[in-house]
Amino acid sequence: MKNESPAPRTRGYRKKERTRRQLIAAGLRVLAEKGQGLTVSDVVAEAGVSNGTFYNYFVDRDDLMEVLAEQSALSLAAAAAMEGVEDPARRFALATTRVLQHAIEDDTWARVMLRLAGRPGSGIDLSRYLREDLEEGYALGRFETGADDATLDQVTGLIVMTIRRIVEGRAGPDAPRQATRRGLRALGLGQAESAELAAEAADAHDESGLARISHESAGPGAFRLDRIGSRSVPGHVRDTVAATPLVKS
């Protein structure tokens, strides 16, 4: 049977991808400044494109907001992935802590993530950010369970419910550490090690952690990769992270 290589991307396709990334990056910058006050006009002005160009890529403002929430989640997950931490249990702790801490720091982002996580077909699937670490952790004997559906549902459910408690004002500042510890326990780690890794991840965040924000070199909210390691991540994730800021309120 003859192997067929995928068709090369045309110049027009590459241009469309660049324009879409440009709009997403602009949307994240505007969202960082204006929060829920973001408008389509703000985004096209920031991106330097026309209204018509915007609607070639997004149905409306809400459609863009879904993409912005997903891309910022990708940025958070990619930060932990590219740090070069070998232990999948530590990577899980770092990524989980970062997502939950971001929910505390950015109410707009947290509310959008909650809305999308509960909407069928929204394209937001937190489990895909965990699958690799769970599979590797199981293969190495670090976790008692792998990336089966039941485990993914349990862990992502914990994250989503913690974000909900944060948004509703029912979670204290220690919520990310507590949820991370429970997640590690659910994966089979012992009580003492789970508490240690959760505390270590919380300390890493307090010390600026994995995602370095450089106000001097790139402006407020710019995501910086110069302090992040080289662990392999998908190219589209690396490109998005390099081009876009984390969403701030």
C-alpha positions as CSV (number, residue, x, y, z in Angstrom):
1,M,0.0,0.0,0.0
2,K,1.4,3.4,-1.0
3,N,2.1,5.9,1.7
4,E,0.6,9.3,1.0
5,S,2.2,12.3,2.5
6,P,-0.2,15.1,3.7
7,A,-0.7,17.8,1.2
8,P,1.6,20.8,1.8
9,R,-0.1,23.9,3.3
10,T,-0.6,26.5,0.7
11,R,0.5,30.1,1.1
12,G,-3.2,31.2,1.5
13,Y,-3.7,28.7,4.3
14,R,-0.6,29.9,6.1
15,K,-1.8,33.5,5.8
16,K,-5.2,32.6,7.2
17,E,-3.5,30.8,10.1
18,R,-1.4,33.9,10.8
19,T,-4.4,36.2,10.7
20,R,-6.3,34.0,13.1
21,R,-3.4,33.9,15.5
22,Q,-3.1,37.7,15.1
23,L,-6.7,38.1,16.1
24,I,-6.4,35.8,19.1
25,A,-3.3,37.6,20.3
26,A,-5.1,40.9,20.0
27,G,-8.1,39.6,21.7
28,L,-6.0,38.4,24.7
29,R,-4.3,41.8,25.0
30,V,-7.7,43.6,24.9
31,L,-9.2,41.2,27.4
32,A,-6.2,41.8,29.7
33,E,-7.0,45.5,29.6
34,K,-10.8,45.6,29.5
35,G,-12.0,42.2,30.9
36,Q,-15.6,41.6,30.0
37,G,-15.8,45.0,28.4
38,L,-14.1,43.6,25.3
39,T,-15.8,44.4,22.0
40,V,-15.2,43.3,18.5
41,S,-14.3,46.8,17.5
42,D,-11.5,46.8,20.2
43,V,-10.1,43.6,18.9
44,V,-10.0,44.6,15.2
45,A,-8.4,47.9,16.1
46,E,-5.7,46.2,18.2
47,A,-5.1,43.6,15.4
48,G,-5.1,46.2,12.7
49,V,-7.7,44.4,10.5
50,S,-11.2,45.2,9.4
51,N,-14.5,44.0,10.9
52,G,-15.1,41.9,7.9
53,T,-11.8,40.1,8.5
54,F,-12.9,39.3,12.1
55,Y,-16.1,37.7,10.9
56,N,-14.2,35.5,8.5
57,Y,-12.8,33.7,11.5
58,F,-15.3,34.1,14.4
59,V,-19.1,34.1,14.5
60,D,-19.3,36.8,17.1
61,R,-17.8,38.1,20.3
62,D,-18.8,35.0,22.3
63,D,-17.2,32.7,19.8
64,L,-13.9,34.7,20.2
65,M,-14.2,34.5,24.0
66,E,-14.4,30.7,23.9
67,V,-11.2,30.6,21.9
68,L,-9.5,33.1,24.2
69,A,-10.3,31.0,27.3
70,E,-9.0,27.9,25.6
71,Q,-5.8,29.5,24.4
72,S,-5.1,30.9,27.8
73,A,-5.6,27.4,29.3
74,L,-3.2,26.1,26.7
75,S,-0.7,28.7,27.8
76,L,-1.0,27.7,31.4
77,A,-0.6,24.0,30.6
78,A,2.2,24.6,28.2
79,A,4.2,26.5,30.8
80,A,4.3,23.4,33.0
81,A,5.0,21.1,30.0
82,M,8.0,23.2,28.8
83,E,9.6,23.5,32.2
84,G,11.5,20.3,31.7
85,V,10.3,18.7,34.9
86,E,10.8,14.9,34.5
87,D,8.4,13.6,37.2
88,P,4.8,13.5,35.8
89,A,3.5,13.8,39.3
90,R,5.3,17.1,39.8
91,R,4.1,18.3,36.3
92,F,0.6,17.5,37.3
93,A,0.9,19.4,40.5
94,L,2.4,22.4,38.8
95,A,-0.2,22.6,36.0
96,T,-3.1,22.1,38.4
97,T,-1.9,24.7,40.8
98,R,-1.3,27.2,38.0
99,V,-4.8,26.8,36.5
100,L,-6.5,27.1,39.9
101,Q,-4.3,30.0,41.0
102,H,-5.1,31.8,37.7
103,A,-8.8,31.3,38.5
104,I,-8.3,33.2,41.8
105,E,-6.3,36.0,40.1
106,D,-8.6,36.4,37.1
107,D,-12.4,36.2,37.7
108,T,-13.2,36.9,34.1
109,W,-11.1,34.0,32.8
110,A,-12.5,31.7,35.5
111,R,-16.1,32.5,34.6
112,V,-15.5,31.9,30.9
113,M,-13.8,28.6,31.6
114,L,-16.8,27.5,33.8
115,R,-19.3,28.4,31.2
116,L,-17.4,26.6,28.4
117,A,-16.6,23.5,30.5
118,G,-20.3,22.9,31.0
119,R,-21.3,23.6,27.4
120,P,-21.4,20.5,25.1
121,G,-19.4,21.0,21.9
122,S,-17.6,24.1,23.2
123,G,-14.2,22.7,22.3
124,I,-12.9,23.2,25.9
125,D,-11.7,19.9,27.2
126,L,-9.4,20.1,30.3
127,S,-8.7,16.4,30.1
128,R,-6.4,16.8,27.1
129,Y,-4.0,18.9,29.1
130,L,-3.7,16.1,31.6
131,R,-3.7,13.0,29.5
132,E,0.0,12.8,28.7
133,D,1.1,13.2,32.3
134,L,-1.4,10.6,33.5
135,E,-0.3,8.1,30.8
136,E,3.4,8.6,31.6
137,G,2.8,8.5,35.3
138,Y,1.0,5.2,35.0
139,A,3.7,3.8,32.8
140,L,6.4,4.8,35.3
141,G,4.5,3.4,38.2
142,R,4.0,6.8,39.7
143,F,0.2,6.7,39.4
144,E,-2.1,3.8,40.1
145,T,-4.4,4.6,37.3
146,G,-3.8,5.9,33.7
147,A,-5.7,8.2,31.5
148,D,-8.9,6.2,31.3
149,D,-12.2,8.1,31.1
150,A,-13.1,7.6,34.7
151,T,-9.8,9.0,36.0
152,L,-9.9,11.9,33.7
153,D,-13.5,12.7,34.7
154,Q,-12.5,12.5,38.4
155,V,-9.5,14.8,38.1
156,T,-11.1,17.3,35.7
157,G,-14.2,17.4,37.8
158,L,-12.1,18.3,40.8
159,I,-10.5,21.2,38.9
160,V,-13.8,22.5,37.5
161,M,-15.6,22.3,40.9
162,T,-12.7,24.1,42.6
163,I,-12.9,26.9,40.0
164,R,-16.6,27.0,40.7
165,R,-16.1,27.4,44.4
166,I,-13.5,30.1,43.7
167,V,-15.9,32.1,41.5
168,E,-18.7,31.7,44.0
169,G,-16.4,33.0,46.8
170,R,-16.5,29.7,48.7
171,A,-12.8,28.9,48.4
172,G,-10.0,30.3,50.4
173,P,-6.5,31.2,49.1
174,D,-5.3,27.7,50.0
175,A,-7.8,26.1,47.6
176,P,-5.3,25.4,44.8
177,R,-2.9,23.5,47.1
178,Q,-5.7,21.5,48.7
179,A,-7.2,20.6,45.3
180,T,-3.8,19.6,43.9
181,R,-3.2,17.4,47.0
182,R,-6.6,15.7,46.5
183,G,-5.9,15.2,42.8
184,L,-2.6,13.5,43.6
185,R,-4.2,11.3,46.2
186,A,-6.8,10.3,43.6
187,L,-4.0,9.2,41.3
188,G,-2.6,6.9,44.0
189,L,0.2,8.9,45.6
190,G,0.5,8.6,49.4
191,Q,-0.8,11.3,51.7
192,A,2.6,12.7,52.7
193,E,4.0,12.9,49.2
194,S,0.8,14.4,47.8
195,A,1.0,17.1,50.5
196,E,4.6,17.7,49.8
197,L,4.2,18.1,46.0
198,A,1.2,20.3,46.4
199,A,3.1,22.6,48.8
200,E,6.1,22.7,46.4
201,A,3.8,23.7,43.5
202,A,2.2,26.4,45.6
203,D,5.7,27.7,46.6
204,A,6.8,27.7,42.9
205,H,3.8,29.9,42.0
206,D,4.5,32.3,44.9
207,E,8.0,32.7,43.6
208,S,6.8,33.5,40.1
209,G,6.9,29.9,39.2
210,L,7.1,28.7,35.6
211,A,5.4,31.4,33.7
212,R,7.6,34.5,33.9
213,I,5.9,37.8,33.3
214,S,8.3,40.4,31.9
215,H,7.0,43.9,32.2
216,E,10.3,45.4,31.1
217,S,10.9,43.5,27.9
218,A,7.4,42.7,26.6
219,G,4.9,44.8,28.4
220,P,2.3,43.8,31.0
221,G,0.8,40.4,30.5
222,A,3.2,39.2,27.9
223,F,4.1,35.5,28.2
224,R,7.8,34.9,28.3
225,L,9.5,31.8,27.2
226,D,13.2,32.6,27.8
227,R,13.1,31.0,31.3
228,I,11.2,27.9,30.2
229,G,12.9,24.6,29.4
230,S,12.8,22.6,26.2
231,R,10.4,19.7,26.9
232,S,8.6,18.9,23.7
233,V,5.1,20.3,23.3
234,P,3.0,20.6,20.1
235,G,4.2,23.2,17.8
236,H,0.8,25.0,17.7
237,V,0.9,25.3,21.4
238,R,4.4,26.7,21.5
239,D,3.5,29.2,18.8
240,T,0.3,30.3,20.6
241,V,2.1,30.7,23.9
242,A,4.9,32.7,22.3
243,A,2.4,35.1,20.6
244,T,-0.2,35.6,23.4
245,P,-0.4,36.9,26.9
246,L,-2.1,35.2,29.8
247,V,-5.5,36.7,30.4
248,K,-5.7,39.1,33.3
249,S,-8.6,41.0,34.8
